[in-house]
């Protein structure tokens, strides 16, 4: 009999979500507005601190799209974007008719390489195409090199859109991720550390930006007794029902962060004596939620065992794992976009594997994961050498 599936990162309900959803039904607030929407925004604002203002939206992608819009990105512009990320970091740039300029990773945080970033900015300026924004990602919940990226942003006066889709609960020097950039974005997709089924948020310290974002997200309706539109708008507001799920999830966010960090510690332990395998870790200045725990498998140091062998063995045992994000500059859809850097992101992609990291994994499931690792790296059976 096949064992139950172990997912990479499945939704994890805390139990309090239903009361907020039931309130939405009881009061007939089944719409993209209502008390849960404002309540969820306030919950996030309290959690993030720093006098931030939050707009709850239909997705993290919508938040990125609106962040670019309010920063004035238009057709023909260029926007710097981290290459090692999910495509949603780059797609909204193209929605606006702008061009992504992709930047390599550095080896410490796997995020934006400051050297490649500055080289790119200088080169684009030389070509008469100064970038309008920098999309910087906290990959897998690990903060980027904040001081270095902020210094470059300030030097060239290019705002940072902080892609914290994977980083709610992470912080850098005690500042919450999502509040570090000029504009931050969050995601509450089903696989994220908390979920609203589908949803996202934009974070800003400027109440006027929030006001503008909410206006654009509700079809840009002018103040009038009839429907009047002076700008193109979008149907991007979060529903009151989804926001109710979010309110319940906020009650267990810290528990989820602790559980994800415990999974990371679990991987540090089971790989500590396995030569050639390194568990991805944040720097000492950062507190990572470890939304996904990831490893690097160096074939030259593991007696020929590869990342792909481990992934396929997990698959055989009904355990989900996956390679790291394929860098955007290697994606067919972005083949003609500028790229700056070397092959760090490419090397990480070839050797890296995201491990099951859910906050709801059981001891029995961890035992199954550990057994696969032991069978491959320690027992080194004949079957696995074929």
PLY file of the C-alpha trace (Angstrom):
ply
format ascii 1.0
element vertex 386
property float x
property float y
property float z
element edge 385
property int vertex1
property int vertex2
end_header
0.00 0.00 0.00
1.35 3.40 -1.02
2.03 5.86 1.78
0.20 9.19 1.91
1.74 12.05 -0.05
4.17 14.30 1.77
3.81 17.72 0.18
6.51 20.33 -0.23
4.45 23.02 1.49
0.75 22.43 2.04
-1.85 24.76 3.60
-2.01 24.53 7.39
-5.20 25.69 9.05
-5.13 26.76 12.67
-8.80 26.25 13.48
-9.78 29.90 13.99
-10.37 30.64 10.31
-13.92 29.31 10.22
-15.31 31.84 12.68
-14.25 34.76 10.47
-15.53 33.06 7.32
-18.82 32.24 9.05
-19.16 35.89 10.07
-18.79 36.85 6.42
-21.62 34.49 5.49
-23.79 35.49 8.44
-23.50 39.19 7.58
-23.63 38.60 3.79
-20.25 40.26 3.22
-19.42 38.04 0.24
-17.61 40.74 -1.66
-14.17 42.30 -2.23
-14.69 44.56 0.77
-15.99 44.19 4.31
-14.87 44.00 7.91
-12.54 41.04 7.40
-10.61 42.92 4.71
-9.97 45.94 6.91
-9.41 43.66 9.90
-6.83 41.56 8.05
-5.02 44.70 6.93
-4.93 45.94 10.52
-3.66 42.56 11.74
-0.81 42.73 9.24
-0.03 46.35 10.10
0.25 45.49 13.79
2.46 42.51 13.04
4.78 44.34 10.65
5.01 47.50 12.77
6.92 50.56 11.62
3.80 52.62 10.89
3.20 50.67 7.70
-0.01 50.65 5.69
-1.29 47.46 4.05
-3.63 46.95 1.10
-5.07 43.41 0.88
-5.19 42.23 -2.72
-6.13 39.20 -4.78
-2.53 37.94 -5.18
1.11 38.79 -4.65
1.36 39.21 -8.41
-1.34 41.89 -8.28
0.64 43.63 -5.54
3.79 43.63 -7.70
1.84 44.94 -10.68
0.37 47.82 -8.66
3.74 48.57 -7.01
5.28 49.05 -10.45
2.34 51.21 -11.52
2.53 53.58 -8.55
6.29 53.92 -9.10
5.55 55.16 -12.60
6.78 52.20 -14.66
5.53 52.47 -18.23
5.94 50.78 -21.59
9.53 51.04 -22.79
11.00 51.33 -19.29
13.42 48.86 -17.74
13.14 47.26 -14.30
15.89 45.38 -12.49
14.77 41.93 -11.31
16.46 39.12 -9.43
16.92 36.17 -11.79
16.60 33.36 -9.25
12.94 33.70 -8.32
9.48 32.58 -9.35
8.21 34.05 -12.61
5.62 36.18 -10.77
8.47 38.51 -9.74
9.10 39.35 -13.40
5.77 38.88 -15.18
4.17 42.16 -14.01
7.09 44.08 -15.54
6.06 42.68 -18.91
2.36 43.38 -18.22
3.28 47.07 -18.36
5.28 46.78 -21.57
8.55 47.27 -19.70
11.65 45.07 -19.95
13.11 43.03 -17.07
16.87 43.30 -16.61
17.92 40.15 -14.77
20.64 39.99 -12.12
22.63 36.99 -10.90
22.67 35.71 -7.32
25.48 35.81 -4.77
26.51 32.68 -2.91
25.66 33.77 0.66
21.94 34.55 0.51
21.28 33.35 -3.07
19.65 36.75 -3.67
20.60 39.83 -5.70
24.36 40.10 -6.21
25.32 43.71 -5.31
28.27 43.69 -7.71
26.22 42.51 -10.67
23.42 44.89 -9.68
25.65 47.97 -9.75
27.32 46.86 -12.98
23.90 46.51 -14.57
22.71 49.92 -13.42
25.85 51.62 -14.66
25.61 49.88 -18.01
21.90 50.64 -18.49
22.54 54.30 -17.62
25.38 54.37 -20.15
22.89 53.08 -22.72
20.39 55.79 -21.77
18.03 53.36 -20.03
18.18 54.05 -16.30
16.04 51.40 -14.57
12.84 52.62 -12.90
12.83 50.11 -10.01
14.65 47.17 -8.42
12.68 44.01 -7.63
14.63 42.35 -4.81
13.49 38.97 -3.48
13.95 37.28 -0.11
14.42 33.81 -1.59
12.79 31.00 0.40
12.38 33.43 3.30
16.09 34.33 3.58
16.65 38.13 3.50
18.84 39.63 0.79
21.96 41.70 1.59
19.95 44.65 2.83
22.65 47.28 3.45
24.42 46.65 0.16
21.23 46.72 -1.93
19.86 49.76 -0.09
23.14 51.64 -0.62
22.98 51.03 -4.37
19.31 52.02 -4.46
20.11 55.28 -2.68
23.22 56.01 -4.76
21.36 55.77 -8.06
17.96 56.90 -6.73
16.15 53.78 -7.88
13.37 52.53 -5.55
13.26 48.98 -4.22
10.19 46.79 -4.57
10.75 44.25 -1.82
9.35 40.91 -2.94
8.53 39.30 0.39
6.14 36.74 -1.09
8.14 34.00 0.65
9.30 35.99 3.67
6.41 36.89 5.99
7.83 36.22 9.45
11.44 36.83 8.42
13.41 39.89 9.48
16.73 41.64 9.02
18.28 43.15 12.14
14.83 42.94 13.75
13.10 44.81 10.92
10.30 42.74 9.44
10.60 41.69 5.84
8.00 43.53 3.82
8.89 46.85 5.46
12.49 47.14 4.21
11.97 48.37 0.65
10.23 51.46 -0.67
7.23 49.20 -1.32
6.83 45.65 -0.05
4.67 42.83 -1.33
3.37 39.70 0.39
1.74 36.51 -0.91
-0.88 34.32 0.75
-1.01 31.64 -1.92
-1.95 28.14 -0.76
1.68 27.06 -0.33
2.87 30.09 1.64
3.57 30.29 5.36
0.01 31.53 5.89
-2.68 31.43 3.25
-5.93 33.12 2.30
-6.47 30.43 -0.35
-5.30 32.97 -2.90
-4.24 36.49 -2.02
-1.52 39.01 -1.45
-0.83 42.44 -0.03
1.07 45.62 -0.74
2.96 47.27 2.12
3.91 50.96 2.23
4.79 53.63 4.77
2.92 56.23 2.73
-0.86 56.29 3.30
-1.32 58.06 -0.05
0.26 55.10 -1.85
-2.15 52.73 -0.10
-5.04 54.97 -1.08
-3.89 54.96 -4.71
-3.39 51.18 -4.72
-6.87 50.52 -3.32
-8.31 52.91 -5.93
-6.56 51.07 -8.78
-7.45 47.67 -7.31
-11.18 48.50 -7.30
-11.44 49.35 -11.02
-10.27 52.96 -10.52
-13.78 54.28 -9.94
-13.91 58.05 -9.61
-15.91 59.74 -6.87
-19.28 60.09 -8.57
-22.86 58.82 -8.10
-22.47 56.93 -11.40
-19.64 54.74 -12.67
-16.95 57.03 -13.99
-13.35 56.14 -14.80
-10.48 58.51 -15.60
-7.81 55.80 -15.29
-7.55 52.14 -16.17
-8.25 50.06 -13.08
-8.04 46.42 -12.01
-10.16 43.91 -10.14
-7.43 43.19 -7.59
-9.05 43.61 -4.16
-9.12 40.67 -1.75
-12.54 39.23 -0.96
-14.00 39.44 2.53
-14.21 35.63 2.68
-10.52 35.12 1.82
-9.57 37.88 4.25
-11.46 35.96 6.95
-9.20 32.97 6.36
-6.25 35.34 6.62
-7.43 36.69 9.97
-7.53 33.17 11.37
-4.12 32.39 9.89
-2.58 35.45 11.54
-3.45 33.89 14.88
-1.05 31.00 14.14
1.61 32.78 12.07
4.29 32.65 14.77
3.57 28.95 15.36
4.01 28.32 11.64
7.32 30.19 11.60
8.59 28.15 14.55
7.53 24.92 12.85
9.26 25.86 9.58
12.42 26.76 11.46
12.20 23.42 13.26
12.07 21.69 9.87
15.21 23.58 8.87
16.93 22.41 12.07
15.80 18.87 11.24
17.60 19.06 7.89
20.72 20.52 9.48
20.77 17.49 11.76
20.18 14.74 9.20
22.70 16.16 6.72
25.39 17.18 9.23
27.52 14.07 8.62
26.82 13.71 4.90
29.74 14.97 2.88
28.87 17.09 -0.13
25.42 18.23 1.02
24.94 21.76 2.38
21.75 23.13 3.93
20.96 26.71 2.91
21.15 29.07 5.91
20.56 32.75 6.60
23.32 35.05 7.83
23.63 35.97 11.51
22.02 39.39 10.86
18.86 37.72 9.58
15.99 35.78 11.09
14.57 33.52 8.38
11.15 31.90 8.36
12.66 29.16 6.17
9.48 28.99 4.13
11.28 26.28 2.18
14.38 24.50 3.40
16.83 23.88 0.56
20.03 21.93 0.07
22.93 21.90 -2.38
24.24 18.50 -3.51
27.84 18.55 -4.77
28.16 15.45 -6.95
31.97 15.65 -6.83
31.86 15.19 -3.04
29.05 12.62 -2.68
30.60 9.71 -4.58
28.57 10.66 -7.62
25.17 10.98 -5.93
23.22 13.82 -7.52
20.39 16.14 -6.64
18.25 14.39 -9.22
18.80 10.95 -7.69
17.54 12.25 -4.37
14.53 13.95 -5.96
13.56 10.80 -7.85
13.91 8.63 -4.76
11.66 11.00 -2.85
9.19 10.82 -5.74
9.26 7.02 -5.61
8.36 7.20 -1.91
5.49 9.67 -2.62
7.40 12.62 -1.13
7.38 15.91 -2.98
10.62 17.83 -3.47
11.65 20.08 -6.34
14.68 21.79 -7.88
15.32 25.41 -6.94
13.63 28.06 -9.06
14.94 27.95 -12.60
16.56 31.39 -13.11
14.47 33.79 -15.14
17.25 34.55 -17.62
17.21 30.86 -18.60
13.45 30.81 -19.20
12.39 30.73 -22.86
9.93 33.59 -22.38
12.73 35.90 -21.15
15.47 34.70 -23.51
15.94 38.13 -25.09
16.11 40.14 -21.86
19.41 41.61 -20.57
21.28 39.62 -17.92
24.19 40.64 -15.70
26.35 38.31 -13.66
28.12 35.00 -14.01
26.65 31.51 -13.51
25.95 31.44 -9.78
22.16 31.22 -10.12
22.55 28.62 -12.84
24.85 26.51 -10.66
22.48 26.74 -7.71
19.61 25.59 -9.93
21.59 22.60 -11.19
22.62 21.42 -7.71
19.83 22.63 -5.43
16.74 20.90 -4.07
13.83 22.26 -2.04
12.86 19.85 0.72
9.43 19.19 2.26
9.04 22.11 4.66
5.41 22.34 5.78
4.55 23.53 9.26
2.15 20.59 9.57
4.60 17.73 8.94
4.41 14.93 11.53
7.13 12.92 13.26
6.17 9.92 11.12
6.58 11.98 7.95
9.97 13.24 9.11
11.00 9.60 9.69
10.04 8.79 6.10
12.11 11.72 4.82
15.10 10.74 6.95
14.92 7.13 5.78
15.15 8.20 2.12
18.20 10.32 2.89
19.86 7.51 4.85
19.13 4.93 2.13
20.72 7.08 -0.54
23.69 8.67 1.21
24.51 6.31 4.05
23.36 2.81 3.12
24.41 3.36 -0.49
22.47 0.31 -1.74
23.25 -1.36 -5.04
19.85 -0.35 -6.44
20.57 3.32 -5.86
24.00 3.07 -7.48
22.49 1.95 -10.79
0 1
1 2
2 3
3 4
4 5
5 6
6 7
7 8
8 9
9 10
10 11
11 12
12 13
13 14
14 15
15 16
16 17
17 18
18 19
19 20
20 21
21 22
22 23
23 24
24 25
25 26
26 27
27 28
28 29
29 30
30 31
31 32
32 33
33 34
34 35
35 36
36 37
37 38
38 39
39 40
40 41
41 42
42 43
43 44
44 45
45 46
46 47
47 48
48 49
49 50
50 51
51 52
52 53
53 54
54 55
55 56
56 57
57 58
58 59
59 60
60 61
61 62
62 63
63 64
64 65
65 66
66 67
67 68
68 69
69 70
70 71
71 72
72 73
73 74
74 75
75 76
76 77
77 78
78 79
79 80
80 81
81 82
82 83
83 84
84 85
85 86
86 87
87 88
88 89
89 90
90 91
91 92
92 93
93 94
94 95
95 96
96 97
97 98
98 99
99 100
100 101
101 102
102 103
103 104
104 105
105 106
106 107
107 108
108 109
109 110
110 111
111 112
112 113
113 114
114 115
115 116
116 117
117 118
118 119
119 120
120 121
121 122
122 123
123 124
124 125
125 126
126 127
127 128
128 129
129 130
130 131
131 132
132 133
133 134
134 135
135 136
136 137
137 138
138 139
139 140
140 141
141 142
142 143
143 144
144 145
145 146
146 147
147 148
148 149
149 150
150 151
151 152
152 153
153 154
154 155
155 156
156 157
157 158
158 159
159 160
160 161
161 162
162 163
163 164
164 165
165 166
166 167
167 168
168 169
169 170
170 171
171 172
172 173
173 174
174 175
175 176
176 177
177 178
178 179
179 180
180 181
181 182
182 183
183 184
184 185
185 186
186 187
187 188
188 189
189 190
190 191
191 192
192 193
193 194
194 195
195 196
196 197
197 198
198 199
199 200
200 201
201 202
202 203
203 204
204 205
205 206
206 207
207 208
208 209
209 210
210 211
211 212
212 213
213 214
214 215
215 216
216 217
217 218
218 219
219 220
220 221
221 222
222 223
223 224
224 225
225 226
226 227
227 228
228 229
229 230
230 231
231 232
232 233
233 234
234 235
235 236
236 237
237 238
238 239
239 240
240 241
241 242
242 243
243 244
244 245
245 246
246 247
247 248
248 249
249 250
250 251
251 252
252 253
253 254
254 255
255 256
256 257
257 258
258 259
259 260
260 261
261 262
262 263
263 264
264 265
265 266
266 267
267 268
268 269
269 270
270 271
271 272
272 273
273 274
274 275
275 276
276 277
277 278
278 279
279 280
280 281
281 282
282 283
283 284
284 285
285 286
286 287
287 288
288 289
289 290
290 291
291 292
292 293
293 294
294 295
295 296
296 297
297 298
298 299
299 300
300 301
301 302
302 303
303 304
304 305
305 306
306 307
307 308
308 309
309 310
310 311
311 312
312 313
313 314
314 315
315 316
316 317
317 318
318 319
319 320
320 321
321 322
322 323
323 324
324 325
325 326
326 327
327 328
328 329
329 330
330 331
331 332
332 333
333 334
334 335
335 336
336 337
337 338
338 339
339 340
340 341
341 342
342 343
343 344
344 345
345 346
346 347
347 348
348 349
349 350
350 351
351 352
352 353
353 354
354 355
355 356
356 357
357 358
358 359
359 360
360 361
361 362
362 363
363 364
364 365
365 366
366 367
367 368
368 369
369 370
370 371
371 372
372 373
373 374
374 375
375 376
376 377
377 378
378 379
379 380
380 381
381 382
382 383
383 384
384 385
